[in-house]
Each structure stands twice: as structure tokens, then as C-alpha cells.
């Protein structure tokens, strides 16, 4: 699987590489999902930070004997928003990870581009092919 940072930084190279392998992965859609996922993470973290800050204030108010019902109700709403965003984040991450896992590795720049293996080119051979006076079995037999 390709590294996400590499895909972000070299999206055109990745697109060209997978196109040379005749793959239909949509890199732009994957990058949009990544951006959406990162936005969800940012929103959830901001809400959790706010919840922690207000929870500390609620604790101080209760210690001093002041009413904190309004803040508690507001934090319940924040908790519900966090739960909803977490659900959206999980769904987005699941789709994102599935799409990311289907991106093939990009081929080496020296590899010939072709529709199938008939476009392969023999660059060099090593040794001589030995001639035997019996039928050679394939490796699986």
C-alpha cells in the first residue's frame, strides 16, 4: 500500500503510475476523502477540547457551590455532536481505508508501459538454458 503522505505530495506521479498499470483508482476522490476525514478529526478534537475546558469550569463552579446546570446542558449537546461526528468519521475512514488499499503500487520508471505482458522486453539473460534429453516437470509437480 502506498503511503498517504507520498500520495498527497506526488499525486500526479501516482496518477500516471496507476494509469500505466491500467488501473481505474480515483486519486482525486481519495484525496477529497482524506481532506474530509482530516476536517472531521479537527472538528472532533476542537469539540473535545471545548468539552474538557468547560468540564473543568463546571467542576470549579460546583466546588464553589454555584449553579452549573446551563453549562452541563450545553456539554450534553456537545457530547451528542461529538458522537455524531465520530460516527461520520468512522464511516469516512472505513471508505477511505478501503479505497486506499486498492491503489496499486506504482511501477518503476524503467518498466515498459504496455497493455499486457506481451509488451515486456528482455533486457538481459544470464547463463545458458540447459538442454535435457527428458521432459522437465514444472515446479508444481
C-alpha positions in Angstrom: 0.0 0.0 0.0 1.3 3.4 -0.9 2.0 5.9 1.9 -0.7 8.6 2.2 1.9 11.3 2.6 3.5 10.2 -0.6 0.2 10.2 -2.4 -0.6 13.8 -1.2 2.8 15.1 -2.2 3.1 13.2 -5.5 -0.5 12.8 -6.7 0.3 13.4 -10.4 3.1 10.8 -10.3 0.8 8.3 -8.6 -2.0 9.0 -11.2 0.5 8.4 -14.1 1.8 5.3 -12.4 -1.5 3.6 -11.9 -2.7 4.7 -15.4 0.3 2.9 -16.8 -0.9 -0.3 -15.0 -4.4 0.2 -16.5 -5.9 0.7 -13.0 -9.0 2.9 -12.5 -8.3 4.1 -8.9 -9.6 7.7 -8.5 -6.8 9.5 -6.7 -8.7 12.8 -6.6 -11.6 11.2 -4.8 -9.3 9.6 -2.3 -7.6 12.9 -1.6 -11.0 14.5 -1.1 -12.0 11.7 1.3 -8.7 12.4 3.1 -9.4 16.1 3.4 -12.9 15.3 4.7 -11.5 12.9 7.2 -9.0 15.4 8.4 -11.7 18.0 8.8 -13.8 15.6 10.9 -10.8 14.9 13.1 -10.2 18.6 13.5 -13.8 19.3 14.4 -14.0 16.4 16.9 -10.7 17.4 18.6 -11.9 21.0 18.9 -15.2 19.9 20.5 -13.4 17.6 22.9 -11.1 20.4 23.9 -14.0 22.7 24.5 -15.8 19.9 26.5 -12.7 19.4 28.7 -12.3 23.2 29.3 -16.0 23.6 30.2 -16.0 20.5 32.3 -13.1 21.9 34.4 -15.2 25.1 34.8 -18.2 23.1 35.9 -16.1 21.4 38.5 -14.9 24.7 39.8 -18.4 26.1 39.9 -19.7 23.1 41.8 -16.9 23.3 44.3 -17.8 26.9 45.0 -21.5 26.0 45.3 -22.6 27.9 42.2 -25.2 26.5 39.8 -23.8 24.9 36.6 -27.0 23.5 35.1 -26.7 25.6 32.0 -23.1 24.5 31.3 -24.0 20.9 31.9 -26.9 21.0 29.4 -24.6 22.7 26.8 -22.0 20.0 27.3 -24.6 17.3 26.8 -25.3 18.9 23.4 -21.6 19.0 22.7 -21.3 15.3 23.6 -24.1 14.5 21.2 -22.3 16.5 18.4 -19.1 14.6 19.2 -20.9 11.3 19.0 -22.4 12.2 15.6 -19.1 13.5 14.2 -17.3 10.3 15.5 -19.8 8.2 13.6 -19.3 10.2 10.4 -15.5 10.0 10.9 -15.6 6.2 11.3 -17.7 5.8 8.2 -15.4 8.1 6.2 -12.3 6.4 7.5 -13.7 3.0 6.5 -14.4 4.1 3.0 -11.1 5.9 2.8 -9.1 2.9 4.0 -10.8 0.6 1.6 -10.2 2.9 -1.4 -6.6 3.5 -0.2 -5.9 -0.3 0.0 -7.0 -0.8 -3.6 -4.4 1.6 -5.1 -1.7 -0.5 -6.7 2.0 0.3 -6.3 3.4 2.5 -9.0 5.8 0.8 -11.4 9.5 1.6 -11.7 10.2 4.3 -14.2 12.3 1.9 -16.2 9.5 -0.6 -16.6 8.0 -0.7 -20.1 4.4 0.5 -20.4 2.1 -1.8 -22.2 -1.4 -3.3 -22.2 -0.3 -6.8 -21.2 2.8 -8.9 -20.6 3.5 -9.2 -24.4 4.9 -5.6 -24.2 7.6 -6.8 -21.8 11.1 -6.6 -23.1 14.0 -8.9 -22.2 16.8 -6.6 -21.1 19.4 -9.4 -20.3 19.7 -13.1 -19.7 22.2 -14.9 -17.5 23.7 -18.2 -18.1 22.7 -20.8 -20.7 19.5 -22.7 -20.8 20.5 -26.3 -20.4 19.2 -28.9 -22.8 17.9 -32.2 -21.4 17.0 -35.4 -23.0 13.9 -35.8 -20.8 10.8 -33.9 -20.2 11.3 -31.3 -17.5 8.4 -31.1 -14.9 7.0 -27.8 -13.9 7.8 -26.6 -10.4 4.4 -27.5 -9.0 4.7 -31.2 -9.9 
